[in-house]
Amino acid sequence: MTFTPDTKDWTWVLERPCPDCGFDASAIDRAGLGEAFRSITAAWVEVLAGDVVDRRPAPATWSSLEYGCHVRDVLRLASMRIYLLQTKDDPTFSDWDQDETAIAERYSAQGPTVVATELGDAGRLLAERLDGLGDDEWWRTGSRSNGSAFTIETLSLYILHDPIHHLWDVGAEAGDER
């Protein structure tokens, strides 16, 4: 199956609310980011406990399981990038091809229970990393290879949109019993 890669620059979610999922970065206080990641992680664990998580709603649309694998990997990547921001001066992040990763890692063949555990672990690690930041660390800077600049705070907000948006993609919300 051939997918059309998502080539959008989603950094706009830092400037205005997402018209699809309603995410509004300006409404989130950085002191609550750790808890926000815990909450969204718990919602994803619930989604992955559903009965039909491996069913695609359309041939070219990921299943809840595939989105869950993607969210797990986004949370892992975010934790690594925040660590880089903490320990290196103005690092540049290497490119990550989410579609290539989905194929190489065979997202559709992974076990939902394992993915839920790994996603939960990744979310907790990221939340703990954010909870442990000092006030002076939030402003440390880095950039993507395309030049998009981030601080730890803006990267965290940017990343938070991803699991929230993908809950919207699968028709769930935090607290849904799916």
Chimera marker file (.cmm) of the C-alpha trace (Angstrom):
<marker_set name="trace">
<marker id="1" x="0.000" y="0.000" z="0.000" r="1" g="1" b="0" radius="0.5"/>
<marker id="2" x="1.279" y="3.437" z="-0.923" r="1" g="1" b="0" radius="0.5"/>
<marker id="3" x="0.710" y="6.315" z="1.455" r="1" g="1" b="0" radius="0.5"/>
<marker id="4" x="0.877" y="9.977" z="0.705" r="1" g="1" b="0" radius="0.5"/>
<marker id="5" x="3.496" y="11.295" z="3.123" r="1" g="1" b="0" radius="0.5"/>
<marker id="6" x="2.466" y="14.101" z="5.460" r="1" g="1" b="0" radius="0.5"/>
<marker id="7" x="4.776" y="16.935" z="4.450" r="1" g="1" b="0" radius="0.5"/>
<marker id="8" x="2.993" y="19.698" z="6.382" r="1" g="1" b="0" radius="0.5"/>
<marker id="9" x="5.038" y="21.860" z="8.718" r="1" g="1" b="0" radius="0.5"/>
<marker id="10" x="2.896" y="21.443" z="11.838" r="1" g="1" b="0" radius="0.5"/>
<marker id="11" x="4.814" y="24.093" z="13.813" r="1" g="1" b="0" radius="0.5"/>
<marker id="12" x="1.898" y="26.458" z="13.122" r="1" g="1" b="0" radius="0.5"/>
<marker id="13" x="0.119" y="24.804" z="16.078" r="1" g="1" b="0" radius="0.5"/>
<marker id="14" x="2.361" y="26.903" z="18.313" r="1" g="1" b="0" radius="0.5"/>
<marker id="15" x="0.792" y="30.083" z="16.893" r="1" g="1" b="0" radius="0.5"/>
<marker id="16" x="-2.901" y="29.247" z="16.552" r="1" g="1" b="0" radius="0.5"/>
<marker id="17" x="-5.390" y="26.578" z="17.648" r="1" g="1" b="0" radius="0.5"/>
<marker id="18" x="-5.769" y="23.429" z="15.572" r="1" g="1" b="0" radius="0.5"/>
<marker id="19" x="-9.132" y="23.630" z="13.793" r="1" g="1" b="0" radius="0.5"/>
<marker id="20" x="-9.475" y="19.843" z="13.839" r="1" g="1" b="0" radius="0.5"/>
<marker id="21" x="-8.625" y="18.661" z="17.348" r="1" g="1" b="0" radius="0.5"/>
<marker id="22" x="-8.942" y="22.021" z="19.151" r="1" g="1" b="0" radius="0.5"/>
<marker id="23" x="-5.413" y="21.975" z="20.600" r="1" g="1" b="0" radius="0.5"/>
<marker id="24" x="-4.434" y="25.480" z="21.712" r="1" g="1" b="0" radius="0.5"/>
<marker id="25" x="-0.801" y="25.836" z="22.784" r="1" g="1" b="0" radius="0.5"/>
<marker id="26" x="-1.456" y="29.277" z="24.275" r="1" g="1" b="0" radius="0.5"/>
<marker id="27" x="-3.867" y="27.752" z="26.806" r="1" g="1" b="0" radius="0.5"/>
<marker id="28" x="-1.262" y="25.404" z="28.298" r="1" g="1" b="0" radius="0.5"/>
<marker id="29" x="1.003" y="26.430" z="31.149" r="1" g="1" b="0" radius="0.5"/>
<marker id="30" x="4.408" y="24.773" z="31.022" r="1" g="1" b="0" radius="0.5"/>
<marker id="31" x="4.038" y="23.786" z="34.680" r="1" g="1" b="0" radius="0.5"/>
<marker id="32" x="1.245" y="21.454" z="33.585" r="1" g="1" b="0" radius="0.5"/>
<marker id="33" x="3.028" y="19.814" z="30.658" r="1" g="1" b="0" radius="0.5"/>
<marker id="34" x="4.119" y="16.732" z="32.594" r="1" g="1" b="0" radius="0.5"/>
<marker id="35" x="0.559" y="16.119" z="33.745" r="1" g="1" b="0" radius="0.5"/>
<marker id="36" x="-0.771" y="16.787" z="30.235" r="1" g="1" b="0" radius="0.5"/>
<marker id="37" x="1.494" y="14.053" z="28.851" r="1" g="1" b="0" radius="0.5"/>
<marker id="38" x="0.402" y="11.667" z="31.612" r="1" g="1" b="0" radius="0.5"/>
<marker id="39" x="-3.247" y="12.333" z="30.811" r="1" g="1" b="0" radius="0.5"/>
<marker id="40" x="-2.906" y="11.890" z="27.068" r="1" g="1" b="0" radius="0.5"/>
<marker id="41" x="-0.809" y="8.770" z="27.576" r="1" g="1" b="0" radius="0.5"/>
<marker id="42" x="-3.546" y="7.263" z="29.770" r="1" g="1" b="0" radius="0.5"/>
<marker id="43" x="-6.113" y="8.046" z="27.070" r="1" g="1" b="0" radius="0.5"/>
<marker id="44" x="-3.996" y="6.246" z="24.489" r="1" g="1" b="0" radius="0.5"/>
<marker id="45" x="-3.595" y="3.205" z="26.746" r="1" g="1" b="0" radius="0.5"/>
<marker id="46" x="-7.419" y="3.072" z="26.934" r="1" g="1" b="0" radius="0.5"/>
<marker id="47" x="-7.713" y="3.302" z="23.146" r="1" g="1" b="0" radius="0.5"/>
<marker id="48" x="-5.263" y="0.436" z="22.695" r="1" g="1" b="0" radius="0.5"/>
<marker id="49" x="-7.335" y="-1.743" z="25.045" r="1" g="1" b="0" radius="0.5"/>
<marker id="50" x="-10.245" y="-1.628" z="22.567" r="1" g="1" b="0" radius="0.5"/>
<marker id="51" x="-11.545" y="-4.601" z="20.624" r="1" g="1" b="0" radius="0.5"/>
<marker id="52" x="-10.812" y="-3.553" z="17.048" r="1" g="1" b="0" radius="0.5"/>
<marker id="53" x="-7.686" y="-1.439" z="17.289" r="1" g="1" b="0" radius="0.5"/>
<marker id="54" x="-6.042" y="-3.138" z="14.317" r="1" g="1" b="0" radius="0.5"/>
<marker id="55" x="-8.867" y="-2.304" z="11.870" r="1" g="1" b="0" radius="0.5"/>
<marker id="56" x="-8.276" y="0.504" z="9.426" r="1" g="1" b="0" radius="0.5"/>
<marker id="57" x="-11.288" y="2.746" z="8.791" r="1" g="1" b="0" radius="0.5"/>
<marker id="58" x="-10.083" y="3.150" z="5.187" r="1" g="1" b="0" radius="0.5"/>
<marker id="59" x="-7.236" y="1.500" z="3.254" r="1" g="1" b="0" radius="0.5"/>
<marker id="60" x="-4.987" y="4.573" z="3.402" r="1" g="1" b="0" radius="0.5"/>
<marker id="61" x="-5.881" y="5.557" z="7.005" r="1" g="1" b="0" radius="0.5"/>
<marker id="62" x="-3.970" y="4.142" z="9.938" r="1" g="1" b="0" radius="0.5"/>
<marker id="63" x="-5.697" y="1.982" z="12.515" r="1" g="1" b="0" radius="0.5"/>
<marker id="64" x="-5.744" y="2.963" z="16.193" r="1" g="1" b="0" radius="0.5"/>
<marker id="65" x="-2.887" y="0.486" z="16.689" r="1" g="1" b="0" radius="0.5"/>
<marker id="66" x="-0.771" y="2.125" z="14.004" r="1" g="1" b="0" radius="0.5"/>
<marker id="67" x="-1.480" y="5.585" z="15.409" r="1" g="1" b="0" radius="0.5"/>
<marker id="68" x="-0.607" y="4.226" z="18.873" r="1" g="1" b="0" radius="0.5"/>
<marker id="69" x="2.756" y="2.973" z="17.592" r="1" g="1" b="0" radius="0.5"/>
<marker id="70" x="3.381" y="6.373" z="16.033" r="1" g="1" b="0" radius="0.5"/>
<marker id="71" x="2.470" y="8.204" z="19.258" r="1" g="1" b="0" radius="0.5"/>
<marker id="72" x="4.773" y="5.896" z="21.244" r="1" g="1" b="0" radius="0.5"/>
<marker id="73" x="7.634" y="6.700" z="18.884" r="1" g="1" b="0" radius="0.5"/>
<marker id="74" x="6.881" y="10.437" z="18.944" r="1" g="1" b="0" radius="0.5"/>
<marker id="75" x="7.013" y="10.404" z="22.767" r="1" g="1" b="0" radius="0.5"/>
<marker id="76" x="10.310" y="8.498" z="22.713" r="1" g="1" b="0" radius="0.5"/>
<marker id="77" x="11.765" y="10.898" z="20.158" r="1" g="1" b="0" radius="0.5"/>
<marker id="78" x="10.560" y="13.900" z="22.156" r="1" g="1" b="0" radius="0.5"/>
<marker id="79" x="12.232" y="12.643" z="25.301" r="1" g="1" b="0" radius="0.5"/>
<marker id="80" x="15.514" y="12.170" z="23.441" r="1" g="1" b="0" radius="0.5"/>
<marker id="81" x="15.294" y="15.613" z="21.858" r="1" g="1" b="0" radius="0.5"/>
<marker id="82" x="14.536" y="17.307" z="25.161" r="1" g="1" b="0" radius="0.5"/>
<marker id="83" x="17.524" y="15.502" z="26.660" r="1" g="1" b="0" radius="0.5"/>
<marker id="84" x="19.646" y="16.879" z="23.795" r="1" g="1" b="0" radius="0.5"/>
<marker id="85" x="18.340" y="20.361" z="24.484" r="1" g="1" b="0" radius="0.5"/>
<marker id="86" x="19.265" y="19.961" z="28.143" r="1" g="1" b="0" radius="0.5"/>
<marker id="87" x="22.782" y="18.675" z="27.511" r="1" g="1" b="0" radius="0.5"/>
<marker id="88" x="23.961" y="20.275" z="24.254" r="1" g="1" b="0" radius="0.5"/>
<marker id="89" x="24.207" y="23.877" z="23.174" r="1" g="1" b="0" radius="0.5"/>
<marker id="90" x="21.763" y="24.600" z="20.338" r="1" g="1" b="0" radius="0.5"/>
<marker id="91" x="21.568" y="21.068" z="18.860" r="1" g="1" b="0" radius="0.5"/>
<marker id="92" x="20.113" y="20.358" z="15.430" r="1" g="1" b="0" radius="0.5"/>
<marker id="93" x="17.722" y="17.415" z="15.386" r="1" g="1" b="0" radius="0.5"/>
<marker id="94" x="18.149" y="14.787" z="12.713" r="1" g="1" b="0" radius="0.5"/>
<marker id="95" x="15.276" y="14.123" z="10.341" r="1" g="1" b="0" radius="0.5"/>
<marker id="96" x="12.706" y="11.468" z="11.226" r="1" g="1" b="0" radius="0.5"/>
<marker id="97" x="10.490" y="9.945" z="8.563" r="1" g="1" b="0" radius="0.5"/>
<marker id="98" x="7.353" y="8.794" z="10.356" r="1" g="1" b="0" radius="0.5"/>
<marker id="99" x="6.029" y="6.920" z="7.324" r="1" g="1" b="0" radius="0.5"/>
<marker id="100" x="9.294" y="5.070" z="6.758" r="1" g="1" b="0" radius="0.5"/>
<marker id="101" x="9.350" y="4.137" z="10.443" r="1" g="1" b="0" radius="0.5"/>
<marker id="102" x="5.770" y="2.796" z="10.267" r="1" g="1" b="0" radius="0.5"/>
<marker id="103" x="6.720" y="0.482" z="7.413" r="1" g="1" b="0" radius="0.5"/>
<marker id="104" x="10.111" y="-0.580" z="8.769" r="1" g="1" b="0" radius="0.5"/>
<marker id="105" x="8.747" y="-1.274" z="12.254" r="1" g="1" b="0" radius="0.5"/>
<marker id="106" x="5.617" y="-2.982" z="10.887" r="1" g="1" b="0" radius="0.5"/>
<marker id="107" x="3.234" y="-0.924" z="13.002" r="1" g="1" b="0" radius="0.5"/>
<marker id="108" x="0.217" y="-2.909" z="11.824" r="1" g="1" b="0" radius="0.5"/>
<marker id="109" x="1.715" y="-6.200" z="13.074" r="1" g="1" b="0" radius="0.5"/>
<marker id="110" x="2.601" y="-5.058" z="16.605" r="1" g="1" b="0" radius="0.5"/>
<marker id="111" x="0.686" y="-6.275" z="19.645" r="1" g="1" b="0" radius="0.5"/>
<marker id="112" x="-1.693" y="-3.723" z="21.169" r="1" g="1" b="0" radius="0.5"/>
<marker id="113" x="-0.865" y="-4.735" z="24.750" r="1" g="1" b="0" radius="0.5"/>
<marker id="114" x="2.868" y="-4.345" z="24.166" r="1" g="1" b="0" radius="0.5"/>
<marker id="115" x="2.357" y="-1.041" z="22.364" r="1" g="1" b="0" radius="0.5"/>
<marker id="116" x="0.167" y="0.238" z="25.221" r="1" g="1" b="0" radius="0.5"/>
<marker id="117" x="2.862" y="-0.661" z="27.770" r="1" g="1" b="0" radius="0.5"/>
<marker id="118" x="5.622" y="0.929" z="25.705" r="1" g="1" b="0" radius="0.5"/>
<marker id="119" x="3.534" y="4.045" z="25.030" r="1" g="1" b="0" radius="0.5"/>
<marker id="120" x="2.763" y="4.335" z="28.743" r="1" g="1" b="0" radius="0.5"/>
<marker id="121" x="6.443" y="4.015" z="29.609" r="1" g="1" b="0" radius="0.5"/>
<marker id="122" x="7.427" y="6.615" z="26.982" r="1" g="1" b="0" radius="0.5"/>
<marker id="123" x="4.795" y="9.057" z="28.225" r="1" g="1" b="0" radius="0.5"/>
<marker id="124" x="5.840" y="8.650" z="31.856" r="1" g="1" b="0" radius="0.5"/>
<marker id="125" x="9.522" y="9.130" z="31.011" r="1" g="1" b="0" radius="0.5"/>
<marker id="126" x="8.756" y="12.297" z="29.058" r="1" g="1" b="0" radius="0.5"/>
<marker id="127" x="6.499" y="13.636" z="31.840" r="1" g="1" b="0" radius="0.5"/>
<marker id="128" x="9.191" y="12.956" z="34.457" r="1" g="1" b="0" radius="0.5"/>
<marker id="129" x="11.812" y="14.673" z="32.312" r="1" g="1" b="0" radius="0.5"/>
<marker id="130" x="9.589" y="17.752" z="32.005" r="1" g="1" b="0" radius="0.5"/>
<marker id="131" x="8.694" y="17.723" z="35.702" r="1" g="1" b="0" radius="0.5"/>
<marker id="132" x="12.403" y="17.747" z="36.543" r="1" g="1" b="0" radius="0.5"/>
<marker id="133" x="13.293" y="20.840" z="34.532" r="1" g="1" b="0" radius="0.5"/>
<marker id="134" x="14.505" y="23.947" z="36.298" r="1" g="1" b="0" radius="0.5"/>
<marker id="135" x="13.122" y="27.360" z="35.344" r="1" g="1" b="0" radius="0.5"/>
<marker id="136" x="16.359" y="28.203" z="33.519" r="1" g="1" b="0" radius="0.5"/>
<marker id="137" x="16.197" y="25.078" z="31.310" r="1" g="1" b="0" radius="0.5"/>
<marker id="138" x="12.890" y="25.758" z="29.558" r="1" g="1" b="0" radius="0.5"/>
<marker id="139" x="14.555" y="28.368" z="27.346" r="1" g="1" b="0" radius="0.5"/>
<marker id="140" x="17.357" y="26.166" z="26.026" r="1" g="1" b="0" radius="0.5"/>
<marker id="141" x="17.264" y="26.161" z="22.228" r="1" g="1" b="0" radius="0.5"/>
<marker id="142" x="17.679" y="23.803" z="19.313" r="1" g="1" b="0" radius="0.5"/>
<marker id="143" x="16.363" y="23.388" z="15.795" r="1" g="1" b="0" radius="0.5"/>
<marker id="144" x="15.186" y="20.894" z="13.235" r="1" g="1" b="0" radius="0.5"/>
<marker id="145" x="17.189" y="20.343" z="10.088" r="1" g="1" b="0" radius="0.5"/>
<marker id="146" x="14.683" y="22.548" z="8.193" r="1" g="1" b="0" radius="0.5"/>
<marker id="147" x="15.565" y="25.482" z="10.458" r="1" g="1" b="0" radius="0.5"/>
<marker id="148" x="12.482" y="25.443" z="12.713" r="1" g="1" b="0" radius="0.5"/>
<marker id="149" x="13.747" y="26.717" z="16.066" r="1" g="1" b="0" radius="0.5"/>
<marker id="150" x="12.472" y="25.436" z="19.391" r="1" g="1" b="0" radius="0.5"/>
<marker id="151" x="12.955" y="25.912" z="23.083" r="1" g="1" b="0" radius="0.5"/>
<marker id="152" x="12.244" y="23.027" z="25.439" r="1" g="1" b="0" radius="0.5"/>
<marker id="153" x="8.905" y="24.691" z="26.150" r="1" g="1" b="0" radius="0.5"/>
<marker id="154" x="7.876" y="25.143" z="22.515" r="1" g="1" b="0" radius="0.5"/>
<marker id="155" x="9.095" y="21.671" z="21.546" r="1" g="1" b="0" radius="0.5"/>
<marker id="156" x="7.040" y="20.179" z="24.383" r="1" g="1" b="0" radius="0.5"/>
<marker id="157" x="3.927" y="22.045" z="23.257" r="1" g="1" b="0" radius="0.5"/>
<marker id="158" x="4.528" y="21.093" z="19.633" r="1" g="1" b="0" radius="0.5"/>
<marker id="159" x="4.909" y="17.436" z="20.594" r="1" g="1" b="0" radius="0.5"/>
<marker id="160" x="1.833" y="17.478" z="22.860" r="1" g="1" b="0" radius="0.5"/>
<marker id="161" x="-0.325" y="18.341" z="19.870" r="1" g="1" b="0" radius="0.5"/>
<marker id="162" x="0.595" y="15.067" z="18.162" r="1" g="1" b="0" radius="0.5"/>
<marker id="163" x="-1.011" y="12.542" z="20.567" r="1" g="1" b="0" radius="0.5"/>
<marker id="164" x="-3.975" y="14.854" z="21.119" r="1" g="1" b="0" radius="0.5"/>
<marker id="165" x="-4.538" y="15.253" z="17.385" r="1" g="1" b="0" radius="0.5"/>
<marker id="166" x="-4.227" y="11.524" z="16.788" r="1" g="1" b="0" radius="0.5"/>
<marker id="167" x="-6.812" y="10.805" z="19.495" r="1" g="1" b="0" radius="0.5"/>
<marker id="168" x="-9.075" y="13.027" z="17.428" r="1" g="1" b="0" radius="0.5"/>
<marker id="169" x="-8.047" y="11.047" z="14.313" r="1" g="1" b="0" radius="0.5"/>
<marker id="170" x="-9.236" y="7.789" z="15.903" r="1" g="1" b="0" radius="0.5"/>
<marker id="171" x="-12.405" y="9.346" z="17.294" r="1" g="1" b="0" radius="0.5"/>
<marker id="172" x="-11.384" y="9.261" z="20.951" r="1" g="1" b="0" radius="0.5"/>
<marker id="173" x="-10.835" y="11.862" z="23.630" r="1" g="1" b="0" radius="0.5"/>
<marker id="174" x="-9.058" y="11.757" z="26.954" r="1" g="1" b="0" radius="0.5"/>
<marker id="175" x="-11.320" y="9.822" z="29.291" r="1" g="1" b="0" radius="0.5"/>
<marker id="176" x="-13.185" y="7.886" z="26.560" r="1" g="1" b="0" radius="0.5"/>
<marker id="177" x="-13.903" y="4.274" z="27.430" r="1" g="1" b="0" radius="0.5"/>
<marker id="178" x="-12.695" y="2.604" z="24.217" r="1" g="1" b="0" radius="0.5"/>
<link id1="1" id2="2" r="1" g="1" b="0" radius="0.2"/>
<link id1="2" id2="3" r="1" g="1" b="0" radius="0.2"/>
<link id1="3" id2="4" r="1" g="1" b="0" radius="0.2"/>
<link id1="4" id2="5" r="1" g="1" b="0" radius="0.2"/>
<link id1="5" id2="6" r="1" g="1" b="0" radius="0.2"/>
<link id1="6" id2="7" r="1" g="1" b="0" radius="0.2"/>
<link id1="7" id2="8" r="1" g="1" b="0" radius="0.2"/>
<link id1="8" id2="9" r="1" g="1" b="0" radius="0.2"/>
<link id1="9" id2="10" r="1" g="1" b="0" radius="0.2"/>
<link id1="10" id2="11" r="1" g="1" b="0" radius="0.2"/>
<link id1="11" id2="12" r="1" g="1" b="0" radius="0.2"/>
<link id1="12" id2="13" r="1" g="1" b="0" radius="0.2"/>
<link id1="13" id2="14" r="1" g="1" b="0" radius="0.2"/>
<link id1="14" id2="15" r="1" g="1" b="0" radius="0.2"/>
<link id1="15" id2="16" r="1" g="1" b="0" radius="0.2"/>
<link id1="16" id2="17" r="1" g="1" b="0" radius="0.2"/>
<link id1="17" id2="18" r="1" g="1" b="0" radius="0.2"/>
<link id1="18" id2="19" r="1" g="1" b="0" radius="0.2"/>
<link id1="19" id2="20" r="1" g="1" b="0" radius="0.2"/>
<link id1="20" id2="21" r="1" g="1" b="0" radius="0.2"/>
<link id1="21" id2="22" r="1" g="1" b="0" radius="0.2"/>
<link id1="22" id2="23" r="1" g="1" b="0" radius="0.2"/>
<link id1="23" id2="24" r="1" g="1" b="0" radius="0.2"/>
<link id1="24" id2="25" r="1" g="1" b="0" radius="0.2"/>
<link id1="25" id2="26" r="1" g="1" b="0" radius="0.2"/>
<link id1="26" id2="27" r="1" g="1" b="0" radius="0.2"/>
<link id1="27" id2="28" r="1" g="1" b="0" radius="0.2"/>
<link id1="28" id2="29" r="1" g="1" b="0" radius="0.2"/>
<link id1="29" id2="30" r="1" g="1" b="0" radius="0.2"/>
<link id1="30" id2="31" r="1" g="1" b="0" radius="0.2"/>
<link id1="31" id2="32" r="1" g="1" b="0" radius="0.2"/>
<link id1="32" id2="33" r="1" g="1" b="0" radius="0.2"/>
<link id1="33" id2="34" r="1" g="1" b="0" radius="0.2"/>
<link id1="34" id2="35" r="1" g="1" b="0" radius="0.2"/>
<link id1="35" id2="36" r="1" g="1" b="0" radius="0.2"/>
<link id1="36" id2="37" r="1" g="1" b="0" radius="0.2"/>
<link id1="37" id2="38" r="1" g="1" b="0" radius="0.2"/>
<link id1="38" id2="39" r="1" g="1" b="0" radius="0.2"/>
<link id1="39" id2="40" r="1" g="1" b="0" radius="0.2"/>
<link id1="40" id2="41" r="1" g="1" b="0" radius="0.2"/>
<link id1="41" id2="42" r="1" g="1" b="0" radius="0.2"/>
<link id1="42" id2="43" r="1" g="1" b="0" radius="0.2"/>
<link id1="43" id2="44" r="1" g="1" b="0" radius="0.2"/>
<link id1="44" id2="45" r="1" g="1" b="0" radius="0.2"/>
<link id1="45" id2="46" r="1" g="1" b="0" radius="0.2"/>
<link id1="46" id2="47" r="1" g="1" b="0" radius="0.2"/>
<link id1="47" id2="48" r="1" g="1" b="0" radius="0.2"/>
<link id1="48" id2="49" r="1" g="1" b="0" radius="0.2"/>
<link id1="49" id2="50" r="1" g="1" b="0" radius="0.2"/>
<link id1="50" id2="51" r="1" g="1" b="0" radius="0.2"/>
<link id1="51" id2="52" r="1" g="1" b="0" radius="0.2"/>
<link id1="52" id2="53" r="1" g="1" b="0" radius="0.2"/>
<link id1="53" id2="54" r="1" g="1" b="0" radius="0.2"/>
<link id1="54" id2="55" r="1" g="1" b="0" radius="0.2"/>
<link id1="55" id2="56" r="1" g="1" b="0" radius="0.2"/>
<link id1="56" id2="57" r="1" g="1" b="0" radius="0.2"/>
<link id1="57" id2="58" r="1" g="1" b="0" radius="0.2"/>
<link id1="58" id2="59" r="1" g="1" b="0" radius="0.2"/>
<link id1="59" id2="60" r="1" g="1" b="0" radius="0.2"/>
<link id1="60" id2="61" r="1" g="1" b="0" radius="0.2"/>
<link id1="61" id2="62" r="1" g="1" b="0" radius="0.2"/>
<link id1="62" id2="63" r="1" g="1" b="0" radius="0.2"/>
<link id1="63" id2="64" r="1" g="1" b="0" radius="0.2"/>
<link id1="64" id2="65" r="1" g="1" b="0" radius="0.2"/>
<link id1="65" id2="66" r="1" g="1" b="0" radius="0.2"/>
<link id1="66" id2="67" r="1" g="1" b="0" radius="0.2"/>
<link id1="67" id2="68" r="1" g="1" b="0" radius="0.2"/>
<link id1="68" id2="69" r="1" g="1" b="0" radius="0.2"/>
<link id1="69" id2="70" r="1" g="1" b="0" radius="0.2"/>
<link id1="70" id2="71" r="1" g="1" b="0" radius="0.2"/>
<link id1="71" id2="72" r="1" g="1" b="0" radius="0.2"/>
<link id1="72" id2="73" r="1" g="1" b="0" radius="0.2"/>
<link id1="73" id2="74" r="1" g="1" b="0" radius="0.2"/>
<link id1="74" id2="75" r="1" g="1" b="0" radius="0.2"/>
<link id1="75" id2="76" r="1" g="1" b="0" radius="0.2"/>
<link id1="76" id2="77" r="1" g="1" b="0" radius="0.2"/>
<link id1="77" id2="78" r="1" g="1" b="0" radius="0.2"/>
<link id1="78" id2="79" r="1" g="1" b="0" radius="0.2"/>
<link id1="79" id2="80" r="1" g="1" b="0" radius="0.2"/>
<link id1="80" id2="81" r="1" g="1" b="0" radius="0.2"/>
<link id1="81" id2="82" r="1" g="1" b="0" radius="0.2"/>
<link id1="82" id2="83" r="1" g="1" b="0" radius="0.2"/>
<link id1="83" id2="84" r="1" g="1" b="0" radius="0.2"/>
<link id1="84" id2="85" r="1" g="1" b="0" radius="0.2"/>
<link id1="85" id2="86" r="1" g="1" b="0" radius="0.2"/>
<link id1="86" id2="87" r="1" g="1" b="0" radius="0.2"/>
<link id1="87" id2="88" r="1" g="1" b="0" radius="0.2"/>
<link id1="88" id2="89" r="1" g="1" b="0" radius="0.2"/>
<link id1="89" id2="90" r="1" g="1" b="0" radius="0.2"/>
<link id1="90" id2="91" r="1" g="1" b="0" radius="0.2"/>
<link id1="91" id2="92" r="1" g="1" b="0" radius="0.2"/>
<link id1="92" id2="93" r="1" g="1" b="0" radius="0.2"/>
<link id1="93" id2="94" r="1" g="1" b="0" radius="0.2"/>
<link id1="94" id2="95" r="1" g="1" b="0" radius="0.2"/>
<link id1="95" id2="96" r="1" g="1" b="0" radius="0.2"/>
<link id1="96" id2="97" r="1" g="1" b="0" radius="0.2"/>
<link id1="97" id2="98" r="1" g="1" b="0" radius="0.2"/>
<link id1="98" id2="99" r="1" g="1" b="0" radius="0.2"/>
<link id1="99" id2="100" r="1" g="1" b="0" radius="0.2"/>
<link id1="100" id2="101" r="1" g="1" b="0" radius="0.2"/>
<link id1="101" id2="102" r="1" g="1" b="0" radius="0.2"/>
<link id1="102" id2="103" r="1" g="1" b="0" radius="0.2"/>
<link id1="103" id2="104" r="1" g="1" b="0" radius="0.2"/>
<link id1="104" id2="105" r="1" g="1" b="0" radius="0.2"/>
<link id1="105" id2="106" r="1" g="1" b="0" radius="0.2"/>
<link id1="106" id2="107" r="1" g="1" b="0" radius="0.2"/>
<link id1="107" id2="108" r="1" g="1" b="0" radius="0.2"/>
<link id1="108" id2="109" r="1" g="1" b="0" radius="0.2"/>
<link id1="109" id2="110" r="1" g="1" b="0" radius="0.2"/>
<link id1="110" id2="111" r="1" g="1" b="0" radius="0.2"/>
<link id1="111" id2="112" r="1" g="1" b="0" radius="0.2"/>
<link id1="112" id2="113" r="1" g="1" b="0" radius="0.2"/>
<link id1="113" id2="114" r="1" g="1" b="0" radius="0.2"/>
<link id1="114" id2="115" r="1" g="1" b="0" radius="0.2"/>
<link id1="115" id2="116" r="1" g="1" b="0" radius="0.2"/>
<link id1="116" id2="117" r="1" g="1" b="0" radius="0.2"/>
<link id1="117" id2="118" r="1" g="1" b="0" radius="0.2"/>
<link id1="118" id2="119" r="1" g="1" b="0" radius="0.2"/>
<link id1="119" id2="120" r="1" g="1" b="0" radius="0.2"/>
<link id1="120" id2="121" r="1" g="1" b="0" radius="0.2"/>
<link id1="121" id2="122" r="1" g="1" b="0" radius="0.2"/>
<link id1="122" id2="123" r="1" g="1" b="0" radius="0.2"/>
<link id1="123" id2="124" r="1" g="1" b="0" radius="0.2"/>
<link id1="124" id2="125" r="1" g="1" b="0" radius="0.2"/>
<link id1="125" id2="126" r="1" g="1" b="0" radius="0.2"/>
<link id1="126" id2="127" r="1" g="1" b="0" radius="0.2"/>
<link id1="127" id2="128" r="1" g="1" b="0" radius="0.2"/>
<link id1="128" id2="129" r="1" g="1" b="0" radius="0.2"/>
<link id1="129" id2="130" r="1" g="1" b="0" radius="0.2"/>
<link id1="130" id2="131" r="1" g="1" b="0" radius="0.2"/>
<link id1="131" id2="132" r="1" g="1" b="0" radius="0.2"/>
<link id1="132" id2="133" r="1" g="1" b="0" radius="0.2"/>
<link id1="133" id2="134" r="1" g="1" b="0" radius="0.2"/>
<link id1="134" id2="135" r="1" g="1" b="0" radius="0.2"/>
<link id1="135" id2="136" r="1" g="1" b="0" radius="0.2"/>
<link id1="136" id2="137" r="1" g="1" b="0" radius="0.2"/>
<link id1="137" id2="138" r="1" g="1" b="0" radius="0.2"/>
<link id1="138" id2="139" r="1" g="1" b="0" radius="0.2"/>
<link id1="139" id2="140" r="1" g="1" b="0" radius="0.2"/>
<link id1="140" id2="141" r="1" g="1" b="0" radius="0.2"/>
<link id1="141" id2="142" r="1" g="1" b="0" radius="0.2"/>
<link id1="142" id2="143" r="1" g="1" b="0" radius="0.2"/>
<link id1="143" id2="144" r="1" g="1" b="0" radius="0.2"/>
<link id1="144" id2="145" r="1" g="1" b="0" radius="0.2"/>
<link id1="145" id2="146" r="1" g="1" b="0" radius="0.2"/>
<link id1="146" id2="147" r="1" g="1" b="0" radius="0.2"/>
<link id1="147" id2="148" r="1" g="1" b="0" radius="0.2"/>
<link id1="148" id2="149" r="1" g="1" b="0" radius="0.2"/>
<link id1="149" id2="150" r="1" g="1" b="0" radius="0.2"/>
<link id1="150" id2="151" r="1" g="1" b="0" radius="0.2"/>
<link id1="151" id2="152" r="1" g="1" b="0" radius="0.2"/>
<link id1="152" id2="153" r="1" g="1" b="0" radius="0.2"/>
<link id1="153" id2="154" r="1" g="1" b="0" radius="0.2"/>
<link id1="154" id2="155" r="1" g="1" b="0" radius="0.2"/>
<link id1="155" id2="156" r="1" g="1" b="0" radius="0.2"/>
<link id1="156" id2="157" r="1" g="1" b="0" radius="0.2"/>
<link id1="157" id2="158" r="1" g="1" b="0" radius="0.2"/>
<link id1="158" id2="159" r="1" g="1" b="0" radius="0.2"/>
<link id1="159" id2="160" r="1" g="1" b="0" radius="0.2"/>
<link id1="160" id2="161" r="1" g="1" b="0" radius="0.2"/>
<link id1="161" id2="162" r="1" g="1" b="0" radius="0.2"/>
<link id1="162" id2="163" r="1" g="1" b="0" radius="0.2"/>
<link id1="163" id2="164" r="1" g="1" b="0" radius="0.2"/>
<link id1="164" id2="165" r="1" g="1" b="0" radius="0.2"/>
<link id1="165" id2="166" r="1" g="1" b="0" radius="0.2"/>
<link id1="166" id2="167" r="1" g="1" b="0" radius="0.2"/>
<link id1="167" id2="168" r="1" g="1" b="0" radius="0.2"/>
<link id1="168" id2="169" r="1" g="1" b="0" radius="0.2"/>
<link id1="169" id2="170" r="1" g="1" b="0" radius="0.2"/>
<link id1="170" id2="171" r="1" g="1" b="0" radius="0.2"/>
<link id1="171" id2="172" r="1" g="1" b="0" radius="0.2"/>
<link id1="172" id2="173" r="1" g="1" b="0" radius="0.2"/>
<link id1="173" id2="174" r="1" g="1" b="0" radius="0.2"/>
<link id1="174" id2="175" r="1" g="1" b="0" radius="0.2"/>
<link id1="175" id2="176" r="1" g="1" b="0" radius="0.2"/>
<link id1="176" id2="177" r="1" g="1" b="0" radius="0.2"/>
<link id1="177" id2="178" r="1" g="1" b="0" radius="0.2"/>
</marker_set>
